């Protein structure tokens, strides 16, 4: 009788890798979309952008939570409730607000390349908090990615970056790493899509409250007042639908089947590739030689992240000389 689990596991892994890479495209376009929506060419400033994005994503997340709600509804522990609120804060005021504020004060290319900080940070946090083991191949991928980040640190963007903007992007990446750990913990006991729906709705409400507090809640009307093609594509489709909902949904699926270190490597390096291409093609941002070299390192890190540990072990086993015990076994067999 065939081993069904053994046959479905590779398919499950392939689907999870595909989900992480597809979400990477949406994450990579985040800074580019924000730049295209900012005034004077667009209708938003940074605060208006994250307030409107949070508000209009609430119905989508609530709908997802309602559809995927487990039945009968499980009794949530105090730890799970705290984690859901924590993930909502990390997602809303954390990743959404900080990414918009950072993108408004640095170049899109620089913001995208700074995402190379994500894999080493998330991997170390996962090892400390979740006790996830880092294989030698993953450590090598992280090291190559860090080398690319080091080269980037010494480069100068040709399209106007600032220390303050870079610091906000760094804070956004830190909260994103924390969010990833929280999702991983919640997915162990709750349906991944339900988790996304709940913490996404919480984060959206938090952003709307911030809008009320700073007197910019009227920003939620901007997408209604301005129905031009750029606003529809980059706000409605990319930021609200694809990035806020679909991207988080795909991350939840990936984290259910893969460890944190691999998911963040696939997501961040894939996002860098997509974001860099978009910043050059759509924003006409120029890249320095150092940024190009850093990009090459990051692409290599992505390739290393895609190689399954089992595949590499199999290659080394095939290429390694037989051990003494294996030779003895063969000799005994020949004698018989």
N, C-alpha and C positions, 0 to 999 in steps of 0.2 A: 504493500500500500504506500503511495507517495507521501512524502512528508510535506503537508500543506504549509505549515509554518515556515519551513525552509524555503519553499517556493515563493511565498508572498513577501518575505522579509526584504529581498532585494528590490521588489517593486515598491514596497512602502518607503524604502530608503530613497529610491529614485524620485518618487513623488514628493518627498520632503525636501530633497535637494532642489528640485524644480520650483517648489513653492518659495523657498528661500531666495533663489535667483530672480524669480519674477517679482517678488516684493522689493528686491534690490533696485530694480529699474524705477519703481515708484519713489523709493527713498532717495535715489540719486538725482531725480528731477526736482526734489523739494526746493533746494536753494535756487535753482534756475527758475522755477515757477514763481517763487517769491519775488525774485528780481524783476520778472516780467510784469508782475502785478503792482509793484511799487510805483508811486508818483515819480516824475510827471507823466510817464507814458501810461501808467495804470491808474487805479482809483484808490489804492490802499496805502496806509503807512503800516509800519510793523505791528503796532498794537491793534489797529483795526483789522489787520489780516488774521491774527490768531484769535481775536474775539469772534469774528464772523465765522471762521473755520470751526471753532469749537461749538458755536450755537447750531449751525446747520448740520453738524455731524451727529447731534444728539438723537434726532428721530431715527437715523440709520442704525445707530448702536442699540437703541431701545428695541427696534424691530428685530435685530439679530438676536438679542437676549431673549425676547419673547418666543421666537421660533425655535431656538436651541435650548430652551429651559428644560432641564431634566425633570422627568415625571416618574414617580412622585418626587417633589422637590426635596432635596436633601437638607438636613439641618446643618447650617453653616456653623463652624466653630468660630470662636472669637479670633483665632489666628487668621482664618480665611477671610473674615470680614475686614480685619486690619490690613491684610495683604491686598484686598480688592481696592480699598481706599488709597493705600500707598501707591498701587499701580495707576490708579486714576490721577493722582497728583503727579506722579512721574511722567505720565503720558500727556496730560493737559498743560499745567503750568510749567512742567519740565521740558519735554521734548518739543511740543508745539510752540510755546511762547519763546523759549530760548532759541530755537532754530530760526524763527522769524526775525527776532531782534538781532541775532548774529548775522544773518544774511543781509540785513539792511546796512551793516557797517563793515562788511568785508566782501571780497570778490567771490563769485559763485565757485570758481575753480579752486580757490583757497579753502572755502568751506567744505567742498567735496573731498579734497585731498586730506583735510584734517580728520576725516572719518577713519583714516588708517590707525588712529588711536584706539578705535573701538575694540578690535579683536584682542590685543594684549590685555586691555583693561578688563573686559568681560570675562576672558579666560581665567585671569588671575582671581577675580571675584568668585567665579564659579568653582574654582579649585578650593578657595578658602571657605565659601559658604555652603556649597552643594557637595563638596568632596568629590568633584568630578576629576578623573585622572586625565592628565595631558600626555598623549603619546609623543614620541620623539619627532614624528612627522609634523604634528600640530605645533610643537615647539619651534621647529624649523620654519614653518609658515609664519608664525608670529614674529620670529627673529627677522625674517626677510621683510615683513611688513613694517616692523619698527625701523629697519634700515631705511626704507622708503620714507617713513615719517621724519627720520633724522635729516635726510637730504632736503625734504620739504621745509623743515624748520629754518634752514639757512638760506632758503630761496626768497626772492622778492617777486611778488605777483605783478604782472604788467597791467592789471586792471583795478588797482586800488584796494589793498587790504589794510586793516588796522589792528593794532594790538587788542583793543577793546572788543572788536568784532570777533577776533580769533578766540578770545577768552570766553565769550558767550557760546561759541560753537563747541569749545572744549567742555563747558558746563552741560550743554545739550547732550553731548556724547556720553558723559558720565551718568546723567539721568537715564539715558537710553539703555546703558549697560545694567543699571539697577532695575529698570523695567523688565528687561529680558530675564533676569534672575527671578523676579516676582512672578512672571508668567509661567516660568518653568515649575516653580513650587505649586502654583494653583492648578496647573494642568495635570498634576499627578493624581488629583482627587476629583476634579470637575471637568466637564466637557470644554475643550479648548475654545470653541466658538462662543459658548456662553460666557466664558471668562472675558473674552475680547469685548463682547457686547456690554457687559456690566462695567468693566473699568473704563471703556471708551465713553460711555454715557456719563460716568462720574467725572471724568476729565473734561468733557464738554461743558457740563454744568459749572465746573470750577472756572473755566475760561470765560463763560458768560457772566459769572459773578464778578470776575476781575474787570470786565467791561463796564458793569454797573458802578463798581467802586471808583474807577478812574474817569467816569463820565463819557465813555465811548461806546456805550451799548448800541447807539444808533448805527454803528458799523455793520450790524446784522442786516441793515436795509440796503447796503451797497450792492450786493449781488442781484437784488430785485430792481433797483434803479438803473443799473448798467448791465444791459444784456448783450453787449458786444461779444464777438467771437472769442477774443483773447480771454475775457473774464470767464466765459462758459468753459473753455478748454482747460485753462490753468487753475481756476478756482473751483468750479463745480465738479469737473471730471477728475483732474489730477489731485488737488489738495483734499477735497471733501470725500469724494467717492473712492478713488484709487489709493491715496496715501492714508487717509484717516481710517477707512473701513477695510478695503480689500487688502492693503498692505499689512495691517495688524492681524487680519484674519489668516493670511498666508504665513505670517510669523508664528501664530499659534499652532498651525498645522505642522510646521517645520520643527518647532520645539517639542512637540509631542513625540516625534520619532528620532530626533537627533540631539546630541548633547549641545550645550550652550556654546562651547568653543567653536564647533564646526558651523553652527547657524550664524553666529556673529561674523565669522570669517567670510562665509559665502555672501552674507548680506552687505557687509561693509565694502569688501573689495569689488563685488559686483556693482554696488552703488557708485563707487569711485569711477569705474569704467563708464557707466551710463552717464553720470553727472559731468565728467570731463568732456565727453563727446558733445553733450548738450550745451555746455558752457561755451565751447568753441563754435559750434554750428549755429546756435540760437542767439547767444549774447555777443558773439564775435570777440570773446575775451582771448587775450594773447597768453601764451605759455612760455616761460623762460626755459633754458636748457636744463636747469636743475629740476624744474617741475616735470619735464619730460622724462628725465632719468628716474625721478621718484615714481612716476607712473609705471615705468617698466618694472621696477622692483615690486610694486603693488600687484601688477598683473601676474608676476611670478608667484607671489604669495597666494593669490587666488587659485592658481593652478595646483599648487601644493596642497591647498585646503580641499580640493576636489578629489584627491586620490584617497580611496578608502584604505584604512590601516591594514585590513586583511589582504588587500591586493599587494601592497608593498611587502608584507611579510612573506607572501607566497613567492614573490620574485626573488627575495633573498634566499629563501629555502631551496628554490630550484638551482640557484647559482652557487650555493655553498657546497663544498666538498663533503662527501658522506662521513659520518662520524665513525669512530673506532667500533662502536657497538653494531652499527649498520653493516660495516665490512665483515665483522665476525659472523653476523647472521647470514650474510650471503655465502660466506665460505662454508658454514655448516650445512647450508642448503645444497651447495655443490657437492659436498662429500656424500650427502644422502642420495 
